[in-house]
Amino acid sequence: MFRRILKKSVFERFDKFVDVMVYDLWMKRYQLIKLSGRQPFMPDMPEKYFSQNDEDGYTIKICERFNDLLSSFVEIGVGNGLENNTILLRANGFKGLWIDALKLPKQIRLNSKNNEFRFIQSFVTPDGVNDVIDAGLSSIELEDFDVLSLDIDGDDFNVMDQITDKYHPKLIIAEINTKLGPTSPWNYSTSTSSTPGGDNFGVSFKKLTEMLHKKNYAYLAMNAATGLNAFYISLEHKNLFPELDNEIGFVPPFYRWPRHMYGNSSYSLVSSILNGTDKK
């Protein structure tokens, strides 16, 4: 028993040490990327509240530029509901829709009478994704939405293509497969199989950026800590982002993140945020 306790204690100390080291690497990446000039739009430091990495910091800064023009979202691929790109938006009063192939954990209890948020369990495909979004938006009395976040670890390219054929959100947050580098035109093929947690997923930076450019979107930034999410702004609002006049570069991937530095989200807090129970 003593040996087991000792082993656990040693592991916990090592785990915390690794956490601090990874965070230190995040900060060094921020400094290097800022000095390189390849990312003119980025927060001063990593900001993670509910996002997997530092995506929340970018979203906050973008929302500040829009100055109350953003008020609704659709996120596809929300995981277990504790860690994604739109919980913070919901906490700030946005109306929204979550879509995922899996059910949310039973610990997340949603108020069915709440007309500001809906979760829809659905495996989205390019052919059916807009029907799913239409139904969800209708249930919360919306016809359109301002922020799209997409992370389905599969046919992200064609799903995004279909969504942006019908809708034109002001901000798009998209996971990209940065392992492919800045110039590959690759995207996931449904003729191949994807391994959960593997690297055969999604779409390359170049492929997605070129498609969205044709639909009047500009690439604004890639999250500096890990380089796994790209941010795109509708060109209708280009005037709010003078950084778009500069050349904006690629950020190489970093597949590590501190697990404990920012604390863990709880089901009770997330349930409260989604249901809007802070309102009187």
TASUL-V255977 format. One record per pair of residues at least 4 apart in sequence whose C-alpha atoms are under 8 Angstrom apart, sorted by the first residue. I is the first residue (numbers start at 1). GAP is how many residues later the second one is. If there is no record, write none. Layout:
# TASUL-V255977
i = [I & I]
gap = [GAP & GAP]
This chain:
# TASUL-V255977
i = [1 & 2 & 3 & 4 & 5 & 6 & 7 & 8 & 9 & 10 & 11 & 12 & 13 & 14 & 15 & 16 & 16 & 17 & 18 & 18 & 19 & 19 & 19 & 19 & 19 & 19 & 20 & 20 & 20 & 21 & 22 & 22 & 22 & 22 & 23 & 23 & 23 & 23 & 24 & 25 & 26 & 26 & 26 & 26 & 26 & 27 & 27 & 27 & 27 & 28 & 29 & 29 & 29 & 30 & 30 & 30 & 30 & 30 & 30 & 31 & 32 & 33 & 33 & 33 & 33 & 34 & 34 & 34 & 38 & 38 & 38 & 38 & 39 & 39 & 39 & 39 & 39 & 40 & 40 & 40 & 40 & 41 & 41 & 41 & 42 & 42 & 42 & 42 & 43 & 43 & 43 & 43 & 46 & 46 & 46 & 47 & 47 & 47 & 47 & 47 & 48 & 48 & 48 & 48 & 48 & 48 & 48 & 49 & 49 & 49 & 50 & 50 & 50 & 50 & 50 & 50 & 50 & 50 & 51 & 51 & 51 & 51 & 51 & 51 & 51 & 52 & 52 & 52 & 53 & 53 & 53 & 54 & 54 & 54 & 54 & 54 & 55 & 55 & 55 & 55 & 56 & 56 & 56 & 57 & 58 & 58 & 59 & 60 & 61 & 62 & 63 & 63 & 63 & 64 & 65 & 65 & 66 & 66 & 70 & 70 & 70 & 70 & 71 & 71 & 71 & 71 & 71 & 72 & 72 & 72 & 72 & 72 & 72 & 73 & 73 & 73 & 73 & 73 & 73 & 73 & 73 & 73 & 73 & 73 & 74 & 74 & 74 & 74 & 74 & 74 & 74 & 74 & 74 & 75 & 75 & 75 & 75 & 75 & 75 & 75 & 75 & 76 & 76 & 76 & 76 & 76 & 76 & 76 & 77 & 77 & 77 & 77 & 77 & 77 & 77 & 78 & 78 & 78 & 78 & 78 & 78 & 79 & 79 & 79 & 79 & 79 & 80 & 80 & 81 & 81 & 81 & 81 & 82 & 82 & 82 & 82 & 83 & 83 & 85 & 85 & 86 & 86 & 87 & 87 & 87 & 87 & 88 & 89 & 89 & 90 & 90 & 90 & 90 & 90 & 91 & 91 & 91 & 93 & 94 & 95 & 95 & 95 & 96 & 96 & 96 & 96 & 96 & 97 & 97 & 97 & 97 & 97 & 97 & 98 & 98 & 98 & 98 & 99 & 99 & 99 & 99 & 100 & 100 & 100 & 100 & 100 & 100 & 101 & 101 & 101 & 101 & 102 & 102 & 102 & 103 & 104 & 107 & 107 & 108 & 108 & 108 & 108 & 109 & 110 & 110 & 110 & 111 & 114 & 114 & 115 & 115 & 115 & 116 & 116 & 117 & 117 & 117 & 118 & 118 & 118 & 119 & 120 & 120 & 122 & 124 & 124 & 124 & 124 & 125 & 125 & 125 & 126 & 126 & 126 & 126 & 126 & 127 & 128 & 129 & 129 & 129 & 129 & 130 & 130 & 130 & 130 & 131 & 132 & 133 & 134 & 134 & 135 & 136 & 137 & 137 & 137 & 137 & 138 & 138 & 144 & 144 & 145 & 145 & 146 & 146 & 146 & 146 & 147 & 147 & 147 & 147 & 147 & 148 & 148 & 148 & 148 & 149 & 149 & 149 & 150 & 150 & 150 & 150 & 150 & 150 & 151 & 151 & 151 & 151 & 152 & 152 & 153 & 153 & 154 & 154 & 154 & 154 & 154 & 154 & 155 & 155 & 155 & 155 & 155 & 155 & 155 & 155 & 156 & 156 & 156 & 156 & 157 & 157 & 157 & 157 & 157 & 157 & 158 & 159 & 160 & 161 & 161 & 162 & 163 & 164 & 164 & 164 & 168 & 169 & 170 & 170 & 170 & 171 & 171 & 171 & 171 & 172 & 172 & 172 & 173 & 173 & 173 & 173 & 174 & 174 & 174 & 175 & 175 & 175 & 175 & 176 & 176 & 176 & 176 & 176 & 176 & 176 & 176 & 177 & 177 & 177 & 177 & 177 & 177 & 177 & 178 & 178 & 178 & 178 & 178 & 178 & 178 & 178 & 179 & 179 & 179 & 180 & 180 & 180 & 180 & 181 & 181 & 181 & 182 & 182 & 182 & 182 & 183 & 183 & 184 & 184 & 184 & 184 & 185 & 185 & 185 & 185 & 186 & 186 & 186 & 187 & 187 & 187 & 187 & 187 & 188 & 188 & 188 & 188 & 188 & 193 & 194 & 194 & 194 & 194 & 195 & 195 & 203 & 203 & 204 & 205 & 206 & 207 & 208 & 209 & 209 & 209 & 210 & 211 & 212 & 212 & 212 & 213 & 213 & 213 & 216 & 216 & 216 & 217 & 217 & 217 & 217 & 218 & 218 & 218 & 218 & 218 & 219 & 219 & 219 & 219 & 219 & 219 & 220 & 220 & 220 & 220 & 220 & 220 & 220 & 221 & 221 & 221 & 221 & 222 & 222 & 222 & 222 & 222 & 222 & 222 & 223 & 223 & 223 & 223 & 223 & 224 & 225 & 226 & 226 & 226 & 226 & 226 & 226 & 227 & 227 & 227 & 227 & 228 & 228 & 233 & 233 & 234 & 237 & 238 & 238 & 242 & 244 & 258 & 259 & 260 & 265 & 265 & 266 & 267 & 268 & 269 & 270 & 271 & 272 & 272 & 272 & 273 & 273]
gap = [4 & 4 & 4 & 4 & 4 & 4 & 4 & 4 & 4 & 4 & 4 & 4 & 4 & 4 & 4 & 4 & 244 & 4 & 4 & 240 & 4 & 238 & 239 & 240 & 241 & 242 & 4 & 238 & 241 & 4 & 4 & 234 & 235 & 236 & 4 & 234 & 235 & 238 & 4 & 4 & 4 & 20 & 198 & 199 & 200 & 4 & 18 & 19 & 198 & 4 & 4 & 195 & 196 & 4 & 14 & 15 & 16 & 194 & 195 & 4 & 4 & 4 & 5 & 6 & 191 & 4 & 5 & 6 & 209 & 210 & 211 & 212 & 182 & 183 & 209 & 210 & 211 & 181 & 203 & 206 & 208 & 179 & 180 & 202 & 16 & 179 & 181 & 182 & 4 & 14 & 15 & 18 & 8 & 11 & 179 & 7 & 8 & 9 & 10 & 11 & 4 & 5 & 6 & 7 & 8 & 9 & 214 & 7 & 39 & 213 & 6 & 32 & 33 & 34 & 35 & 37 & 38 & 215 & 4 & 5 & 32 & 33 & 34 & 35 & 36 & 31 & 32 & 33 & 172 & 173 & 204 & 4 & 169 & 170 & 171 & 172 & 4 & 30 & 168 & 174 & 4 & 29 & 32 & 4 & 4 & 165 & 4 & 4 & 4 & 4 & 4 & 5 & 7 & 4 & 175 & 176 & 4 & 174 & 24 & 76 & 77 & 100 & 22 & 23 & 24 & 74 & 75 & 22 & 23 & 24 & 73 & 74 & 75 & 13 & 16 & 21 & 22 & 23 & 24 & 72 & 73 & 74 & 75 & 76 & 22 & 23 & 24 & 25 & 59 & 71 & 73 & 74 & 75 & 10 & 11 & 22 & 23 & 24 & 73 & 74 & 75 & 22 & 23 & 24 & 73 & 74 & 75 & 76 & 21 & 22 & 23 & 24 & 73 & 74 & 75 & 5 & 6 & 20 & 21 & 22 & 73 & 4 & 5 & 21 & 23 & 25 & 24 & 25 & 23 & 24 & 27 & 189 & 183 & 184 & 185 & 188 & 4 & 182 & 4 & 64 & 4 & 63 & 4 & 183 & 186 & 187 & 4 & 4 & 5 & 4 & 5 & 6 & 183 & 184 & 182 & 183 & 185 & 183 & 22 & 21 & 22 & 45 & 20 & 21 & 22 & 41 & 44 & 20 & 21 & 22 & 23 & 39 & 40 & 19 & 20 & 21 & 22 & 20 & 21 & 22 & 23 & 19 & 20 & 21 & 22 & 23 & 24 & 20 & 21 & 22 & 23 & 19 & 20 & 21 & 18 & 4 & 160 & 161 & 159 & 160 & 162 & 163 & 162 & 161 & 164 & 165 & 164 & 161 & 162 & 24 & 25 & 26 & 24 & 159 & 23 & 157 & 158 & 18 & 21 & 22 & 17 & 12 & 16 & 10 & 4 & 5 & 8 & 35 & 4 & 30 & 34 & 32 & 33 & 34 & 35 & 36 & 35 & 4 & 4 & 30 & 33 & 34 & 4 & 32 & 33 & 36 & 4 & 4 & 4 & 4 & 9 & 4 & 4 & 4 & 5 & 6 & 7 & 4 & 5 & 23 & 25 & 22 & 24 & 22 & 23 & 24 & 25 & 22 & 23 & 24 & 25 & 26 & 21 & 23 & 24 & 25 & 23 & 24 & 25 & 6 & 10 & 22 & 23 & 24 & 25 & 5 & 23 & 24 & 51 & 4 & 50 & 48 & 49 & 34 & 36 & 40 & 46 & 47 & 48 & 4 & 32 & 33 & 34 & 35 & 46 & 47 & 48 & 4 & 32 & 46 & 47 & 4 & 30 & 31 & 45 & 46 & 51 & 4 & 4 & 4 & 4 & 50 & 4 & 4 & 4 & 5 & 51 & 66 & 65 & 63 & 64 & 67 & 60 & 61 & 62 & 63 & 59 & 60 & 61 & 56 & 57 & 58 & 59 & 55 & 56 & 57 & 27 & 53 & 54 & 55 & 26 & 27 & 28 & 29 & 32 & 52 & 53 & 54 & 22 & 24 & 25 & 26 & 27 & 28 & 51 & 4 & 26 & 27 & 49 & 50 & 73 & 74 & 75 & 20 & 73 & 74 & 4 & 6 & 24 & 25 & 23 & 24 & 71 & 22 & 23 & 24 & 68 & 22 & 23 & 20 & 21 & 22 & 23 & 19 & 20 & 21 & 22 & 17 & 18 & 21 & 14 & 15 & 16 & 17 & 20 & 4 & 12 & 13 & 14 & 15 & 7 & 4 & 5 & 6 & 7 & 4 & 5 & 4 & 5 & 4 & 4 & 4 & 4 & 4 & 4 & 9 & 10 & 4 & 4 & 4 & 5 & 6 & 4 & 5 & 6 & 18 & 19 & 20 & 15 & 16 & 17 & 18 & 14 & 15 & 16 & 17 & 26 & 11 & 12 & 13 & 14 & 25 & 29 & 10 & 11 & 12 & 13 & 23 & 24 & 28 & 9 & 10 & 11 & 27 & 5 & 6 & 7 & 8 & 9 & 28 & 29 & 4 & 5 & 6 & 7 & 28 & 27 & 29 & 26 & 27 & 28 & 29 & 30 & 31 & 24 & 25 & 26 & 27 & 25 & 26 & 4 & 5 & 4 & 4 & 4 & 6 & 4 & 4 & 4 & 4 & 4 & 4 & 5 & 4 & 4 & 4 & 4 & 4 & 4 & 4 & 5 & 6 & 4 & 5]
